[in-house]
Amino acid sequence: MLTRSDDADAEYWDFDKILDHKWSKQPGRQGKIDVKVKWSGFTEDEATWEPMEVIRKDSPTVLAEYAALKGIVHESRWKWAHKYLKNRKKFLRNGG
């Protein structure tokens, strides 16, 4: 889910995987990372760039798995992923 709200009319989005990452070029987001998201029901050509912090809040284990596959968990912006990778079963059990 990308958006969370108590509002019954809230729109929810599900994604299949993270395809890529880059430093954000958006004004006010310098020094932050964007991730390319392949949304469920859409093609990879329709993937969009989203703020990593939003995806991390909603799906930290998916993002941590992406970091592990890319071999970037030791980079400063991705070190948080260690706790998710170290305790995969715990986070999966808790719906993480």
CORKAZI-V871296 format. One record per pair of residues at least 12 apart in sequence whose ideal C-beta (glycine too) atoms are under 8 Angstrom apart, sorted by the first residue. I is the first residue (numbers start at 1). J is the second residue. Records with the same first field share a line. If there is no record, write none. Layout:
# CORKAZI-V871296
I: J / J
This chain:
# CORKAZI-V871296
1: 13 / 14 / 58
2: 15 / 50 / 54 / 55 / 58
4: 58
13: 39 / 40
14: 39 / 40
15: 37 / 38 / 39 / 40 / 55 / 59 / 62
16: 38 / 39 / 40
17: 37 / 38 / 62 / 66
18: 35 / 36 / 37 / 38 / 55 / 62 / 63 / 66
19: 35 / 36 / 37 / 38 / 44 / 47
20: 35 / 36
21: 33 / 34 / 35 / 36 / 52 / 66 / 70
22: 34 / 36 / 49
24: 51
29: 51
32: 51 / 52 / 53
33: 51 / 52 / 77
34: 49 / 50 / 51 / 52
35: 49 / 50 / 51 / 52 / 55 / 63 / 66
36: 48 / 49 / 50
37: 49 / 50 / 55
52: 77
56: 80
60: 80 / 81 / 84 / 91 / 96
61: 84 / 88 / 91 / 92 / 96
63: 81
64: 80 / 81 / 84 / 85
65: 85
67: 81 / 85
68: 81 / 85
73: 85
84: 96
